[in-house]
Amino acid sequence: MVLRYDAAQFRGLSRDVFLQALTAEGVPAGKACATPLYTQRAFTRANLEPFYARGTALPDYEAMRLPAAERFCVEEQITIPHPVLLTDRDGLRSIVEAVAKIKQHAARLAREPSYA
């Protein structure tokens, strides 16, 4: 599962500190690709052209800049592995409770040297 982390909802707590705290609460979570897909080599014209009919107008991904997508990848993206979500109701509730606990202690977590 991919989620968007909004630091403003956690008193400015960075995504990386949030992830450390979530993991400490027993919820395996992380961040995936740090760059948007359109910046990957697979999206260069040379790599795309063989898959399309000659003359097909392809987007110029190499010239694209999508600041919102880039910010999402670098600052906001959180991933929770699929198997974690296959738990029962109590297991899912424990994820919600872990997030609530982090939110409650966000200001302190931002100041702790072990997290910051």
C-alpha positions in Angstrom: 0.0 0.0 0.0 1.3 3.4 -0.9 0.2 6.4 1.3 0.8 10.1 1.2 2.3 11.4 4.4 1.3 15.0 5.4 3.9 16.4 7.8 1.5 19.3 8.7 -0.8 16.7 10.3 2.0 15.6 12.6 3.3 19.0 13.7 5.9 19.1 11.0 7.4 15.8 11.9 9.5 14.6 8.9 8.4 11.6 7.0 11.7 9.8 7.9 11.2 10.3 11.6 7.6 9.2 11.3 8.7 6.0 9.6 11.3 5.3 12.3 8.6 5.7 14.9 6.1 3.6 13.0 8.7 0.8 12.7 9.5 1.2 16.4 5.8 0.6 17.1 6.0 -2.7 15.2 4.5 -1.6 11.9 6.8 -2.4 9.0 6.8 0.6 6.7 9.2 2.3 4.4 9.6 4.5 1.4 9.8 3.2 -2.1 11.3 4.7 -5.2 12.8 8.2 -4.5 12.3 9.4 -8.0 9.1 9.4 -10.1 8.7 6.7 -12.7 8.9 9.2 -15.6 12.6 9.8 -14.7 13.5 6.2 -14.9 15.6 5.0 -17.9 12.7 2.8 -19.0 10.9 5.9 -20.1 13.5 7.3 -22.4 12.4 7.7 -26.0 15.0 5.1 -27.1 13.5 2.5 -24.7 9.9 3.3 -25.4 9.9 3.5 -29.2 10.3 -0.3 -29.9 6.9 -0.8 -28.1 4.9 1.6 -30.2 4.0 1.8 -33.9 6.3 4.0 -35.9 5.2 7.6 -35.9 3.4 7.4 -32.5 3.6 10.7 -30.6 5.3 9.8 -27.3 5.6 12.1 -24.4 9.0 13.6 -23.9 9.6 12.2 -20.4 13.2 13.3 -20.4 12.2 16.9 -20.6 9.3 16.6 -18.1 9.5 18.1 -14.7 6.5 17.4 -12.4 7.3 19.0 -9.0 4.4 17.5 -7.2 5.4 14.0 -8.2 9.0 14.6 -7.3 8.0 16.0 -3.8 5.7 13.0 -3.3 8.6 10.6 -3.9 11.2 12.4 -1.9 9.1 13.7 1.1 5.6 12.2 1.3 5.6 8.6 0.1 5.1 5.8 2.7 4.7 2.2 1.8 3.3 -0.6 4.0 3.9 -4.1 2.6 0.8 -5.9 1.4 1.1 -8.9 3.8 0.8 -6.5 6.8 -2.6 -5.6 5.6 -3.8 -9.2 5.5 -4.2 -9.3 9.2 -7.4 -9.4 11.2 -9.4 -6.4 12.5 -7.2 -6.2 15.7 -4.1 -6.1 13.6 -5.4 -3.3 11.5 -6.5 -1.5 14.6 -3.0 -1.7 16.0 -1.7 0.2 12.9 -4.2 2.9 13.4 -3.3 3.1 17.1 0.4 3.3 16.3 -0.2 6.3 13.9 -2.4 8.0 16.6 0.3 7.5 19.2 2.9 9.0 16.9 0.6 12.0 16.2 0.1 12.5 19.9 3.9 12.5 20.6 5.0 14.2 17.3 6.5 17.3 19.0 8.6 15.2 21.4 9.7 12.8 18.6 10.9 15.8 16.5 13.2 16.9 19.3 14.6 13.5 20.3 18.2 13.0 19.0 17.5 9.2 18.4 14.8 10.1 15.9 15.8 13.6 14.5 
